[in-house]
């Protein structure tokens, strides 16, 4: 599904957060490949990843690289998946 907010606008929003040093688009889901390009020190994920196979694999991969994973509380109100479902529903019935 196509994003509701274009990539350039999303990057601009993130770049303007006071504590953000830089924002780069992710053109792959391979987080280690992204790390090889950018050499970041922290990864932020929703805590719905915590304890899952994907989350555990991410932790193992980044532990070896010295990258900290910070989990944010998962918000069902602001869930991008829920937003996509709602927009799909709107598209189907409009």
C-alpha positions in Angstrom: 0.0 0.0 0.0 1.3 3.5 -0.9 2.2 5.7 2.1 -0.3 8.4 3.0 2.5 10.9 3.7 5.1 11.1 1.0 8.7 10.0 1.9 10.2 13.5 1.5 7.6 14.9 4.0 8.1 12.1 6.5 11.9 12.7 6.3 11.4 16.4 6.9 9.2 15.7 10.0 11.8 13.4 11.5 14.7 15.7 10.6 13.0 18.5 12.6 12.7 16.5 15.8 15.2 18.3 18.2 17.0 15.1 19.3 17.5 13.7 15.7 21.0 14.1 14.2 20.1 12.8 10.8 17.3 11.0 9.0 17.8 8.6 6.1 15.2 6.7 4.0 15.3 2.9 4.4 15.3 1.2 1.0 15.8 -2.3 2.5 14.3 -4.1 5.5 17.8 -5.5 6.3 18.7 -3.4 9.4 22.3 -4.7 9.5 22.8 -3.6 5.8 21.6 -0.2 6.8 24.0 -0.2 9.8 26.9 -1.0 7.4 26.1 2.2 5.5 25.2 4.5 8.4 27.0 3.1 11.5 24.2 4.2 13.9 24.3 3.5 17.6 20.6 3.2 18.4 17.6 1.6 16.7 14.1 2.5 17.8 11.3 0.0 17.4 7.7 -0.4 18.8 7.6 -2.7 21.7 5.3 -5.0 19.7 8.6 -6.3 18.4 10.0 -7.2 21.8 10.1 -10.9 22.5 9.1 -11.9 18.9 11.3 -13.9 16.6 12.0 -10.8 14.5 12.8 -8.7 17.6 15.0 -11.4 19.1 16.9 -11.7 15.8 17.3 -8.0 15.7 18.7 -7.9 19.2 21.2 -10.7 18.5 22.4 -9.1 15.3 22.9 -5.7 16.9 24.3 -6.9 20.2 27.3 -8.1 18.2 27.7 -4.6 16.6 27.2 -2.7 19.9 24.0 -1.1 18.7 21.3 -0.4 21.4 17.7 -1.2 20.7 15.2 1.1 22.4 11.6 0.0 22.4 8.8 2.5 22.4 5.4 1.6 23.9 3.3 0.3 21.0 0.3 2.5 20.5 -2.8 0.9 19.0 -4.3 4.4 18.5 -1.4 5.5 16.3 -0.7 2.2 14.7 0.3 2.5 11.1 -1.2 -0.9 10.4 -4.5 0.3 11.8 -4.3 3.4 9.7 -3.6 1.3 6.5 -6.7 -0.9 7.3 -8.9 2.2 7.8 -7.7 3.8 4.6 -8.2 0.5 2.7 -11.7 0.3 4.1 -12.4 4.0 3.0 -11.1 3.3 -0.5 -13.3 0.2 -0.9 -16.5 2.0 0.1 -16.0 5.4 -1.6 
